[in-house]
Amino acid sequence: MFGRFAIIASIVGVAIFLLGLDCAPAADGPVTPAKATAAPRFYDWNGLYAGGHVGYARGNARTTLSNPVPVSASNSFGSLFGGVQIGYNYLFSSRVLLGIEADISFPNYLAADDVAASRVTATTDVAHQIDYIGTLRGRLGYALDRWMVYGTGGFAWSQARFLQTPGAANDQDKVLRILPGWTAGAGVEVAIAPFWTTRVEYLYSRFSHGTAVFPSGASYESQFDIHTVRLALNRKLDSSQNDTAGNAGWPKVSEIDDVKFKNWELHGQTTYIQQGYPAFPSPYVGTNSFTPWAQTRNTWTGTAFLGFRLWQGGEFYYSPELLQGFGLHDTTGAAGFPNGEAQKSSFAYPHYHTARLFLRQTFGFGGGEEKLESGPTQLSGKADVSRLTLQVGKFPVTDVFDGNSYARDPRKDFINWSIWAAGAFDYGADRLGVTYGAVADFNQSNWALRAGYFLVSAQSNTDEFDMHLMNRGSYVVELETRYTLFSRPGKLRTIGWINSAFAGSYRETLNNSALNLDITQTRTGRIKYGYVFNVEQSVTDDIGLFGRWSWNDGRNEIMAFTDIDVSLSGGVSIKGKPWGRSEDTLGIGAAINGLSNDHRDYIAAGGLGILIGDGRLNYRQERILETYYSLAVNKALALTFDYQLIANPGYNADRGAVSIFSGRLHVEF
């Protein structure tokens, strides 16, 4: 609940900020609020556009469950939503605007946020989940120079997913239905750059009845309506305005950077990974085992990265994200899991996720200036070399800690969990890898010192955070030293961390046979600690080496990352300039992962970890080899071919080895 309110408040803040933006060309260095300009800035509303939206929806569902006697009820629900839209506008000389727009929206990723209604009885549980909501609407508006108000209305539809548990075979039965409906609303839209507009919009949507008859004989009927308030950002897809923009007060064509403006910048990415393996030898399987027969799975993410300058040294970042797909065997089977994009929450359809939402304040102390390049979580400009940066909000711990130039981003380089990150670093995170926290980063020319506090999960491997602030949490310190070796730059990052969490003990669980390996019965406040050594070394302009050594005490259950208590990884990254492909990258890496004695004995007895557990265990270290080739099609698009060999998956010498083949499509701007 804390997270949802914070996100809603921040979306409102983003809307207010966007509506008041002054969008001159991007400038290097600190920016002060722009003065009003004498020349009006006219916007050409005509043409095709596309964009994305986020918002909050509140609805009511009316249900009838017949099992066999009909019983009716109503249920209120609410969720964050995110999605995309495309439309076309035509502006008459009278300033009246006619338009048409289609959009699709997806619910938030938390388990209950896509549930419109549910019924629980003594014999069955039935739920109506929302996979998506789409609309096709007309728009009638009146446009001023930069502002436009409009009304909208048209068709709406939603895919309903009706679930009954247990089903006819003591499993879960599923019925999908498309529910037609209608929608109406109004909004305000404003031009914030030569080809960009933002809007705040309200929609009311009502959907017809959907009925599901399950194999058990039970039937379920549901109808719902929903109120939605959302913020959208659109980009024109034709550039007819370019040549005249300068005369209307906008920058001229040659001055326009389409994603960098004075007070804000935008980046985006989308990544699709298809991954699979052929059959491999295995005398038995368990709950968290890779199945020995061949399988393939895919994942997809699409992310926008918005950065805003607020005041001198003050910045705000927001990253809405859509994610979809499944890891191999629902992201279990190996501690060094082979897909860094595979989430621990699996979705047949995209879901919305707030990947980042934080404030950053930088205080400069001199020591010269250095240029900061524009990036997904960095506004372009200049900053003092000697500076203190404070950051607070929602973001992955690995945005700040455990960085590495050659192995840190499964969307671009290595994709195995124990190669792109320190395997034994059990940093605070939810099931999607992000958390709330605060960081202080003190930077000097040859070193930097960082310290942070982060929320940890309320229980192992969950999306709920433990709100016993300071009493529970993850404390992380990193010292980064920069050096030269044979005139080539290198970095050494030394990390120490301590988690105070509500966790179970492997040994206490094993010592009490009455618990039947239920580690949840031993959960109490416990301390877990560890360290990471992370090194990167440039060999030439085209070749870089990296390595990580990580360890944790291994006495208590893993809270968030993966079942690794000790890990050694390293490799080489080679740019393709020697063979005439300077933007291509060849990577070769390896990892050796292990468990503590307590953790090993618990898994061998039949206990389950976050990702592993075959029911029995012939323990050996998990050994991983990964190689990839990233082919740069152009500046924005890269195709990657990846091969991984995992020996002793889940630390079990009785199973494997497993050969995993992956293809990755990555687009960014």
C-alpha positions as CSV (number, residue, x, y, z in Angstrom):
1,M,0.0,0.0,0.0
2,F,2.9,2.4,0.8
3,G,4.4,1.8,-2.6
4,R,1.1,2.3,-4.5
5,F,0.3,5.6,-2.8
6,A,3.9,6.8,-3.4
7,I,3.6,5.9,-7.1
8,I,0.2,7.6,-7.6
9,A,1.5,10.8,-5.9
10,S,4.6,10.8,-8.1
11,I,2.5,10.3,-11.3
12,V,0.4,13.3,-10.3
13,G,3.7,15.2,-9.7
14,V,5.0,14.2,-13.1
15,A,1.7,15.4,-14.7
16,I,2.0,18.8,-13.1
17,F,5.6,19.1,-14.1
18,L,5.1,18.1,-17.7
19,L,2.2,20.5,-18.1
20,G,4.4,23.4,-17.1
21,L,7.6,22.5,-19.0
22,D,9.5,25.0,-21.0
23,C,11.2,23.0,-23.8
24,A,14.2,24.7,-25.3
25,P,17.1,22.7,-26.6
26,A,19.1,20.7,-24.1
27,A,21.9,22.6,-22.4
28,D,25.1,21.4,-20.7
29,G,25.5,22.1,-17.0
30,P,23.1,23.4,-14.4
31,V,19.9,24.9,-15.6
32,T,17.8,27.6,-14.0
33,P,14.1,28.0,-14.7
34,A,13.5,29.5,-18.1
35,K,12.1,33.0,-18.5
36,A,9.0,33.5,-20.6
37,T,9.7,34.0,-24.3
38,A,8.1,36.7,-26.3
39,A,7.4,34.5,-29.3
40,P,4.4,32.2,-29.0
41,R,5.1,28.5,-29.7
42,F,2.5,27.1,-32.1
43,Y,2.0,23.4,-32.4
44,D,0.8,21.6,-35.5
45,W,-1.8,19.2,-34.1
46,N,-2.4,17.5,-37.4
47,G,-1.1,14.0,-38.1
48,L,-0.3,10.6,-36.8
49,Y,1.0,10.1,-33.2
50,A,1.9,7.3,-30.8
51,G,2.9,7.1,-27.2
52,G,2.3,5.5,-23.8
53,H,0.2,6.1,-20.7
54,V,0.1,5.3,-17.0
55,G,-2.7,5.9,-14.5
56,Y,-4.9,4.6,-11.7
57,A,-8.2,2.8,-12.2
58,R,-11.0,2.2,-9.7
59,G,-13.9,-0.1,-10.5
60,N,-16.8,-2.2,-9.3
61,A,-17.6,-5.8,-10.3
62,R,-21.0,-7.5,-9.9
63,T,-20.8,-11.3,-9.8
64,T,-23.0,-14.3,-9.6
65,L,-21.6,-17.8,-8.7
66,S,-23.9,-20.8,-9.3
67,N,-22.5,-23.8,-7.5
68,P,-25.3,-25.0,-7.8
69,V,-27.4,-22.3,-6.1
70,P,-26.9,-18.8,-7.6
71,V,-25.4,-16.3,-5.1
72,S,-24.7,-12.6,-6.1
73,A,-22.3,-10.1,-4.7
74,S,-20.4,-6.9,-5.7
75,N,-16.7,-6.1,-5.3
76,S,-14.6,-2.9,-5.6
77,F,-11.1,-3.0,-6.9
78,G,-8.3,-0.7,-7.9
79,S,-5.0,-0.9,-9.7
80,L,-2.3,1.1,-11.4
81,F,-2.4,0.6,-15.2
82,G,0.0,1.2,-18.0
83,G,-0.2,0.9,-21.8
84,V,0.3,2.3,-25.3
85,Q,-1.8,4.3,-27.8
86,I,-1.8,5.4,-31.4
87,G,-4.0,8.0,-33.0
88,Y,-4.6,10.5,-35.8
89,N,-5.7,14.2,-35.5
90,Y,-7.2,16.6,-38.1
91,L,-7.4,20.3,-37.2
92,F,-9.9,22.5,-39.0
93,S,-9.2,26.2,-39.6
94,S,-11.8,26.9,-36.9
95,R,-9.4,25.3,-34.4
96,V,-11.9,22.4,-34.0
97,L,-10.0,19.1,-33.8
98,L,-11.3,15.7,-34.9
99,G,-9.4,12.6,-34.0
100,I,-9.4,8.8,-33.6
101,E,-7.4,6.8,-31.1
102,A,-6.9,3.2,-30.2
103,D,-5.2,2.1,-26.9
104,I,-4.5,-0.9,-24.8
105,S,-3.9,-0.9,-21.0
106,F,-2.5,-3.6,-18.7
107,P,-2.9,-3.9,-14.9
108,N,-0.1,-3.6,-12.3
109,Y,2.1,-6.7,-11.6
110,L,1.2,-7.3,-8.0
111,A,-0.8,-10.5,-7.4
112,A,-4.1,-9.0,-6.5
113,D,-4.0,-5.9,-8.8
114,D,-5.4,-7.7,-11.8
115,V,-8.3,-9.2,-9.9
116,A,-11.7,-7.5,-10.6
117,A,-13.6,-9.9,-8.3
118,S,-13.2,-13.2,-6.4
119,R,-15.4,-15.6,-4.5
120,V,-14.3,-18.0,-1.9
121,T,-16.6,-20.9,-0.8
122,A,-16.1,-24.0,1.3
123,T,-15.6,-26.1,-1.9
124,T,-14.0,-23.7,-4.5
125,D,-12.3,-20.4,-5.2
126,V,-13.3,-18.4,-8.3
127,A,-11.7,-15.2,-9.6
128,H,-12.2,-12.8,-12.5
129,Q,-8.8,-11.4,-13.6
130,I,-8.3,-8.6,-16.1
131,D,-5.7,-9.4,-18.8
132,Y,-6.1,-6.1,-20.6
133,I,-8.5,-3.3,-21.5
134,G,-8.6,-1.8,-24.9
135,T,-10.6,1.1,-26.5
136,L,-11.2,2.6,-29.9
137,R,-12.4,6.2,-29.5
138,G,-13.2,9.3,-31.4
139,R,-12.0,12.7,-30.1
140,L,-13.6,16.1,-30.5
141,G,-11.5,19.0,-29.2
142,Y,-10.7,22.7,-29.5
143,A,-7.0,23.5,-30.0
144,L,-5.1,26.7,-29.0
145,D,-1.5,27.4,-29.8
146,R,-0.1,24.8,-27.4
147,W,-3.2,23.6,-25.5
148,M,-6.1,21.4,-26.5
149,V,-9.2,20.3,-24.6
150,Y,-11.3,17.5,-25.8
151,G,-14.1,15.0,-25.2
152,T,-13.8,11.4,-26.2
153,G,-15.9,8.3,-26.5
154,G,-16.3,5.0,-28.3
155,F,-15.9,1.2,-28.0
156,A,-14.2,-0.7,-25.2
157,W,-13.3,-4.3,-24.6
158,S,-11.6,-6.3,-22.0
159,Q,-10.2,-9.9,-21.8
160,A,-11.5,-11.6,-18.7
161,R,-9.7,-14.6,-17.3
162,F,-12.0,-16.7,-15.1
163,L,-10.2,-19.1,-12.8
164,Q,-11.6,-21.9,-10.5
165,T,-9.4,-23.5,-7.9
166,P,-9.4,-26.5,-7.4
167,G,-10.6,-27.5,-10.9
168,A,-12.1,-30.7,-12.1
169,A,-8.8,-32.6,-11.6
170,N,-7.7,-30.8,-8.4
171,D,-5.9,-28.3,-10.5
172,Q,-7.0,-24.8,-11.8
173,D,-9.5,-24.4,-14.6
174,K,-9.3,-21.4,-16.9
175,V,-11.9,-19.7,-19.2
176,L,-11.1,-16.7,-21.3
177,R,-13.8,-14.3,-22.4
178,I,-13.8,-11.0,-24.4
179,L,-16.2,-8.5,-22.7
180,P,-17.4,-5.7,-25.1
181,G,-18.4,-2.3,-23.7
182,W,-18.3,1.4,-24.2
183,T,-16.2,4.3,-22.9
184,A,-16.4,8.1,-22.6
185,G,-14.3,10.8,-21.0
186,A,-12.4,14.1,-21.4
187,G,-8.9,15.4,-21.2
188,V,-6.4,18.3,-21.5
189,E,-3.4,18.0,-23.8
190,V,-0.4,20.3,-24.1
191,A,2.6,20.5,-26.5
192,I,5.8,20.3,-24.6
193,A,8.3,20.1,-27.5
194,P,8.2,20.3,-31.3
195,F,6.9,16.8,-31.7
196,W,5.8,15.9,-28.2
197,T,2.6,16.3,-26.2
198,T,1.4,15.2,-22.8
199,R,-2.1,14.9,-21.5
200,V,-4.2,14.2,-18.4
201,E,-7.3,12.2,-19.2
202,Y,-10.4,10.7,-17.5
203,L,-12.3,7.7,-18.9
204,Y,-15.4,5.9,-17.7
205,S,-15.8,2.4,-19.2
206,R,-18.6,-0.1,-18.8
207,F,-18.4,-3.8,-19.9
208,S,-21.1,-6.4,-20.6
209,H,-21.6,-9.6,-18.7
210,G,-19.1,-12.4,-19.1
211,T,-20.0,-16.0,-18.2
212,A,-17.8,-19.0,-17.5
213,V,-18.9,-22.6,-17.1
214,F,-16.2,-24.7,-15.5
215,P,-15.8,-28.5,-16.0
216,S,-16.9,-28.9,-12.4
217,G,-20.4,-27.7,-13.4
218,A,-20.0,-24.4,-11.5
219,S,-20.8,-21.2,-13.5
220,Y,-19.6,-17.7,-12.8
221,E,-20.9,-14.4,-14.3
222,S,-19.2,-11.0,-13.9
223,Q,-19.9,-7.5,-15.1
224,F,-17.8,-4.5,-14.3
225,D,-17.3,-0.8,-14.8
226,I,-14.2,1.3,-14.2
227,H,-13.1,4.9,-13.7
228,T,-9.6,5.7,-15.0
229,V,-7.4,8.8,-14.6
230,R,-4.2,8.6,-16.6
231,L,-1.2,10.6,-17.8
232,A,0.0,10.1,-21.4
233,L,3.0,11.2,-23.5
234,N,2.8,11.2,-27.3
235,R,5.2,11.7,-30.1
236,K,4.2,12.8,-33.6
237,L,5.1,10.2,-36.3
238,D,5.3,12.7,-39.2
239,S,7.7,15.5,-39.2
240,S,5.9,18.0,-41.4
241,Q,6.3,20.6,-38.7
242,N,10.1,20.5,-38.9
243,D,10.9,23.2,-41.4
244,T,8.6,25.8,-39.9
245,A,9.1,25.1,-36.2
246,G,11.8,27.7,-35.8
247,N,9.5,30.5,-36.9
248,A,6.9,29.5,-34.3
249,G,9.2,29.7,-31.4
250,W,10.3,26.1,-31.4
251,P,13.9,25.2,-32.1
252,K,14.9,24.8,-35.8
253,V,15.5,21.4,-37.3
254,S,19.2,21.5,-36.9
255,E,18.9,22.3,-33.2
256,I,16.4,19.6,-32.3
257,D,17.6,16.6,-30.2
258,D,14.4,14.5,-30.2
259,V,15.0,13.0,-26.7
260,K,16.9,15.8,-24.9
261,F,15.4,19.1,-23.8
262,K,16.4,21.7,-21.3
263,N,14.3,20.4,-18.4
264,W,13.8,16.8,-19.3
265,E,15.1,13.8,-21.3
266,L,13.6,10.6,-22.5
267,H,15.1,7.2,-23.3
268,G,13.5,3.9,-24.0
269,Q,14.2,0.3,-24.6
270,T,12.5,-3.0,-25.5
271,T,14.1,-6.4,-25.1
272,Y,12.8,-9.8,-26.3
273,I,14.6,-13.1,-25.4
274,Q,13.7,-16.5,-26.7
275,Q,15.5,-19.2,-24.7
276,G,15.4,-23.0,-24.7
277,Y,17.3,-26.2,-24.2
278,P,17.2,-29.7,-25.7
279,A,16.5,-32.8,-23.6
280,F,19.2,-33.7,-21.1
281,P,19.9,-36.7,-18.8
282,S,18.1,-36.7,-15.4
283,P,17.2,-39.8,-13.3
284,Y,14.6,-37.8,-11.3
285,V,13.1,-34.3,-11.0
286,G,11.7,-32.2,-8.2
287,T,9.6,-29.1,-7.6
288,N,12.3,-26.7,-8.6
289,S,14.0,-28.8,-11.3
290,F,14.5,-28.0,-14.9
291,T,12.4,-30.7,-16.6
292,P,14.7,-33.1,-18.6
293,W,12.7,-32.9,-21.8
294,A,13.2,-30.0,-24.2
295,Q,11.5,-26.7,-23.5
296,T,11.5,-23.1,-24.7
297,R,10.3,-19.9,-23.1
298,N,10.4,-16.2,-23.9
299,T,10.4,-12.9,-22.0
300,W,9.7,-9.3,-23.1
301,T,10.1,-5.9,-21.5
302,G,9.4,-2.4,-22.7
303,T,10.6,0.6,-20.7
304,A,10.6,4.4,-20.8
305,F,13.1,6.3,-18.8
306,L,12.1,9.9,-18.0
307,G,14.4,12.3,-16.3
308,F,13.5,15.8,-15.1
309,R,15.6,18.8,-13.9
310,L,13.9,20.3,-10.9
311,W,16.3,22.9,-9.5
312,Q,20.1,23.4,-9.2
313,G,21.4,19.9,-8.7
314,G,17.9,18.4,-8.3
315,E,16.6,15.6,-10.6
316,F,13.6,13.3,-10.7
317,Y,13.5,10.0,-12.5
318,Y,10.5,7.8,-13.5
319,S,10.6,4.6,-15.5
320,P,7.3,2.9,-16.4
321,E,7.7,-0.6,-17.7
322,L,5.6,-3.3,-19.3
323,L,6.8,-6.9,-18.8
324,Q,5.6,-10.3,-20.0
325,G,6.7,-13.9,-20.3
326,F,8.1,-16.8,-18.4
327,G,11.5,-18.0,-17.5
328,L,12.4,-21.6,-18.1
329,H,10.4,-23.8,-15.7
330,D,8.8,-20.7,-14.2
331,T,12.3,-19.3,-13.3
332,T,13.5,-22.3,-11.3
333,G,16.1,-25.0,-11.9
334,A,19.5,-23.3,-11.6
335,A,21.0,-21.0,-9.0
336,G,22.8,-19.2,-11.8
337,F,19.6,-18.7,-13.8
338,P,20.2,-18.4,-17.5
339,N,17.9,-15.3,-18.3
340,G,18.4,-12.0,-16.4
341,E,15.2,-10.7,-17.9
342,A,13.1,-13.7,-16.5
343,Q,11.1,-12.4,-13.7
344,K,10.1,-14.3,-10.6
345,S,6.5,-13.3,-11.5
346,S,5.2,-14.9,-14.7
347,F,2.7,-13.3,-17.0
348,A,0.9,-14.6,-20.0
349,Y,0.1,-11.0,-21.0
350,P,2.0,-7.8,-20.2
351,H,1.7,-6.1,-16.8
352,Y,2.7,-2.6,-15.7
353,H,5.6,-2.1,-13.4
354,T,7.2,1.0,-11.9
355,A,10.8,0.1,-12.5
356,R,12.2,3.4,-11.1
357,L,10.9,6.3,-9.2
358,F,13.4,8.4,-7.3
359,L,14.8,11.9,-6.5
360,R,18.5,12.7,-6.8
361,Q,20.3,15.8,-5.4
362,T,23.9,16.6,-6.2
363,F,26.1,18.9,-4.2
364,G,29.3,20.1,-6.0
365,F,32.6,20.8,-4.2
366,G,34.9,21.7,-7.0
367,G,37.9,19.7,-8.1
368,G,37.2,20.5,-11.8
369,E,34.3,19.5,-14.0
370,E,33.5,16.3,-15.9
371,K,30.8,15.7,-18.5
372,L,27.9,13.4,-17.7
373,E,26.5,11.6,-20.7
374,S,22.8,11.3,-21.3
375,G,21.5,7.9,-20.3
376,P,18.5,6.0,-19.0
377,T,19.2,7.1,-15.4
378,Q,21.4,10.1,-16.0
379,L,20.7,13.6,-17.4
380,S,23.3,15.0,-19.6
381,G,25.4,18.0,-18.4
382,K,28.4,18.8,-16.3
383,A,29.2,18.1,-12.7
384,D,32.0,18.8,-10.2
385,V,34.4,15.9,-9.9
386,S,34.3,16.3,-6.1
387,R,30.6,15.9,-5.4
388,L,28.1,14.3,-3.0
389,T,25.0,12.7,-4.6
390,L,21.9,11.7,-2.5
391,Q,19.3,9.5,-4.0
392,V,16.0,8.3,-2.5
393,G,13.1,6.4,-3.9
394,K,12.4,3.1,-5.8
395,F,15.2,1.6,-7.9
396,P,17.3,-1.6,-8.2
397,V,20.3,-1.8,-5.8
398,T,22.4,-2.7,-8.8
399,D,21.8,0.7,-10.4
400,V,24.2,2.1,-7.8
401,F,26.2,-0.9,-6.4
402,D,28.1,-3.8,-8.2
403,G,28.5,-1.9,-11.5
404,N,30.8,-3.2,-14.2
405,S,31.5,-1.9,-17.7
406,Y,31.6,-5.4,-19.2
407,A,29.0,-7.5,-17.3
408,R,26.0,-5.8,-15.7
409,D,23.1,-5.5,-18.1
410,P,21.2,-8.7,-19.3
411,R,19.6,-6.6,-22.0
412,K,22.9,-5.9,-23.6
413,D,25.7,-8.2,-22.5
414,F,25.8,-11.4,-20.4
415,I,22.4,-12.8,-19.3
416,N,23.2,-15.4,-16.7
417,W,22.3,-14.2,-13.2
418,S,25.7,-15.2,-11.7
419,I,27.7,-13.5,-14.4
420,W,26.0,-10.1,-14.9
421,A,25.7,-9.7,-11.1
422,A,27.5,-11.0,-8.0
423,G,25.7,-14.3,-7.3
424,A,26.1,-14.3,-3.5
425,F,25.0,-10.6,-3.1
426,D,21.5,-11.0,-1.6
427,Y,20.5,-7.4,-2.0
428,G,17.1,-6.1,-1.0
429,A,14.5,-6.4,-3.7
430,D,11.0,-7.6,-4.6
431,R,10.4,-10.4,-7.0
432,L,11.1,-8.1,-9.9
433,G,14.4,-6.9,-8.5
434,V,13.6,-3.4,-7.2
435,T,13.2,-1.9,-3.8
436,Y,12.9,1.4,-1.9
437,G,16.0,2.9,-0.4
438,A,18.3,5.8,0.1
439,V,22.0,6.2,-1.1
440,A,24.8,8.7,-0.5
441,D,27.6,8.7,-3.1
442,F,30.7,10.7,-2.4
443,N,32.9,11.0,-5.6
444,Q,36.5,12.0,-6.0
445,S,38.8,11.8,-9.1
446,N,40.3,8.4,-8.2
447,W,37.7,6.9,-5.8
448,A,34.1,6.9,-4.7
449,L,32.5,5.8,-1.5
450,R,28.8,4.8,-1.5
451,A,26.5,3.8,1.3
452,G,22.8,2.8,1.2
453,Y,19.9,1.6,3.2
454,F,17.1,-0.5,1.4
455,L,13.9,-2.2,2.3
456,V,13.9,-6.0,2.3
457,S,11.0,-8.3,1.6
458,A,8.6,-9.1,4.5
459,Q,9.3,-12.8,3.8
460,S,11.6,-14.6,1.4
461,N,10.8,-14.2,-2.3
462,T,7.8,-11.9,-2.0
463,D,6.6,-8.5,-3.3
464,E,5.7,-7.1,0.1
465,F,8.3,-5.1,2.0
466,D,9.1,-5.2,5.7
467,M,8.1,-1.8,7.0
468,H,9.9,-2.0,10.3
469,L,12.2,0.7,9.1
470,M,15.9,0.7,10.3
471,N,15.1,-2.4,12.5
472,R,14.8,-4.4,9.3
473,G,16.5,-3.7,6.0
474,S,19.6,-4.1,3.9
475,Y,22.8,-1.9,4.6
476,V,25.3,-1.7,1.8
477,V,28.7,0.0,1.5
478,E,30.9,0.1,-1.6
479,L,34.4,1.6,-2.1
480,E,35.3,2.1,-5.8
481,T,38.9,2.7,-6.5
482,R,40.1,3.7,-10.0
483,Y,43.6,3.0,-11.1
484,T,45.8,2.4,-14.2
485,L,47.6,-0.8,-15.0
486,F,50.1,-0.7,-17.9
487,S,48.6,2.7,-18.8
488,R,45.1,1.1,-19.1
489,P,42.2,2.1,-16.7
490,G,40.7,-0.3,-14.3
491,K,38.3,-0.3,-11.3
492,L,38.0,-2.3,-8.1
493,R,34.8,-2.2,-6.2
494,T,34.7,-3.6,-2.7
495,I,31.3,-4.2,-1.2
496,G,30.2,-5.1,2.3
497,W,26.5,-5.7,3.1
498,I,24.3,-6.7,6.1
499,N,20.6,-7.8,5.9
500,S,18.4,-7.6,9.0
501,A,15.3,-9.6,7.9
502,F,12.5,-11.9,9.0
503,A,14.1,-15.1,7.8
504,G,14.3,-18.8,8.6
505,S,17.3,-20.8,9.6
506,Y,18.5,-23.9,7.5
507,R,20.1,-25.6,10.5
508,E,17.2,-25.0,13.0
509,T,14.8,-26.3,10.4
510,L,16.9,-29.5,9.9
511,N,17.3,-30.0,13.6
512,N,13.6,-30.1,14.3
513,S,12.1,-33.1,12.4
514,A,8.6,-32.1,13.5
515,L,8.8,-29.1,11.1
516,N,9.0,-31.4,8.1
517,L,11.5,-29.0,6.4
518,D,9.1,-26.1,6.7
519,I,11.6,-23.3,7.0
520,T,8.8,-20.7,7.5
521,Q,8.3,-22.1,11.0
522,T,11.7,-20.9,12.1
523,R,11.4,-17.3,10.7
524,T,12.3,-14.6,13.1
525,G,14.6,-11.5,13.0
526,R,18.0,-12.6,11.7
527,I,21.2,-11.2,10.4
528,K,22.8,-12.2,7.1
529,Y,26.0,-10.6,5.8
530,G,28.5,-10.9,3.0
531,Y,31.0,-9.2,0.7
532,V,31.8,-8.7,-3.0
533,F,35.0,-8.0,-4.9
534,N,34.3,-6.7,-8.3
535,V,37.1,-5.8,-10.8
536,E,37.2,-4.5,-14.4
537,Q,40.3,-3.9,-16.5
538,S,40.7,-2.4,-19.9
539,V,43.3,-4.3,-21.9
540,T,43.0,-2.3,-25.2
541,D,40.3,0.0,-26.6
542,D,38.5,-3.1,-27.8
543,I,39.2,-5.7,-25.0
544,G,38.1,-5.7,-21.4
545,L,38.4,-8.2,-18.6
546,F,36.1,-8.5,-15.5
547,G,35.7,-10.7,-12.5
548,R,33.6,-11.0,-9.3
549,W,34.1,-12.9,-6.0
550,S,31.1,-12.9,-3.7
551,W,30.3,-14.6,-0.4
552,N,27.6,-14.7,2.3
553,D,27.4,-16.5,5.6
554,G,24.8,-19.0,4.2
555,R,23.1,-19.7,7.6
556,N,19.6,-18.2,6.8
557,E,17.3,-18.4,3.9
558,I,17.9,-16.2,0.8
559,M,15.6,-13.2,0.8
560,A,15.5,-11.9,-2.7
561,F,18.2,-12.9,-5.3
562,T,19.2,-16.5,-5.7
563,D,20.4,-19.7,-4.0
564,I,24.2,-18.9,-4.0
565,D,26.4,-18.5,-1.0
566,V,29.7,-18.3,-2.7
567,S,30.4,-17.4,-6.4
568,L,33.4,-16.7,-8.6
569,S,32.8,-15.3,-12.1
570,G,34.8,-13.6,-14.8
571,G,35.4,-13.2,-18.5
572,V,36.3,-11.1,-21.4
573,S,34.4,-8.6,-23.6
574,I,35.7,-7.9,-27.1
575,K,34.5,-5.2,-29.5
576,G,34.4,-6.2,-33.2
577,K,36.7,-3.6,-34.6
578,P,39.4,-6.1,-35.5
579,W,37.0,-7.8,-37.9
580,G,35.4,-4.7,-39.3
581,R,32.3,-4.7,-36.9
582,S,33.3,-2.0,-34.4
583,E,29.9,-1.9,-32.7
584,D,29.5,-5.7,-32.3
585,T,30.5,-7.4,-29.1
586,L,31.8,-10.9,-28.3
587,G,31.6,-12.0,-24.7
588,I,33.0,-15.1,-23.0
589,G,32.3,-15.6,-19.3
590,A,32.2,-18.3,-16.7
591,A,30.9,-18.8,-13.1
592,I,31.4,-21.3,-10.3
593,N,28.6,-21.2,-7.6
594,G,28.4,-23.0,-4.3
595,L,26.3,-23.4,-1.1
596,S,27.2,-23.2,2.6
597,N,27.1,-26.4,4.6
598,D,23.8,-25.5,6.2
599,H,22.2,-24.5,2.9
600,R,23.5,-27.7,1.2
601,D,22.2,-30.0,3.9
602,Y,18.8,-28.4,3.8
603,I,18.5,-28.8,0.0
604,A,19.8,-32.4,0.2
605,A,17.2,-33.3,2.8
606,G,14.5,-32.2,0.3
607,G,14.1,-28.5,1.2
608,L,13.3,-25.9,-1.4
609,G,15.2,-22.7,-2.1
610,I,14.0,-19.7,-4.1
611,L,15.2,-21.3,-7.4
612,I,16.4,-24.8,-6.6
613,G,15.3,-28.0,-5.0
614,D,15.3,-31.5,-6.8
615,G,14.0,-33.4,-3.8
616,R,17.5,-35.0,-3.3
617,L,21.0,-33.8,-3.9
618,N,24.3,-35.2,-5.1
619,Y,26.1,-32.0,-4.4
620,R,28.7,-30.5,-6.7
621,Q,29.4,-26.9,-7.4
622,E,27.3,-25.4,-10.2
623,R,29.6,-24.5,-13.2
624,I,28.5,-22.2,-16.0
625,L,30.0,-21.2,-19.3
626,E,28.4,-18.4,-21.3
627,T,29.3,-16.9,-24.6
628,Y,27.4,-14.4,-26.7
629,Y,27.8,-12.4,-29.9
630,S,25.9,-9.1,-30.1
631,L,25.3,-8.0,-33.7
632,A,24.7,-4.2,-34.0
633,V,22.2,-3.9,-36.9
634,N,22.2,-0.1,-36.5
635,K,22.7,2.4,-33.7
636,A,19.3,1.4,-32.0
637,L,19.0,-2.3,-32.8
638,A,21.1,-5.3,-31.7
639,L,20.6,-9.0,-32.2
640,T,22.4,-11.3,-29.8
641,F,23.1,-15.0,-30.1
642,D,23.9,-16.6,-26.7
643,Y,25.0,-20.1,-25.6
644,Q,25.2,-21.3,-22.0
645,L,26.4,-24.7,-20.6
646,I,25.3,-25.3,-17.0
647,A,27.0,-28.3,-15.4
648,N,25.4,-29.6,-12.2
649,P,22.3,-27.4,-12.4
650,G,21.0,-26.7,-8.9
651,Y,24.3,-28.1,-7.6
652,N,23.1,-31.7,-8.5
653,A,25.7,-33.9,-10.2
654,D,23.0,-36.5,-11.0
655,R,21.4,-34.0,-13.5
656,G,22.6,-32.3,-16.6
657,A,24.7,-30.9,-18.1
658,V,22.2,-28.5,-19.8
659,S,22.9,-26.6,-23.0
660,I,20.8,-23.4,-23.3
661,F,20.4,-21.5,-26.5
662,S,19.1,-17.9,-26.5
663,G,18.3,-15.2,-29.0
664,R,17.9,-11.6,-27.9
665,L,16.4,-8.6,-29.7
666,H,17.2,-5.3,-28.1
667,V,16.1,-1.8,-29.3
668,E,17.0,1.4,-27.5
669,F,17.0,5.2,-28.0
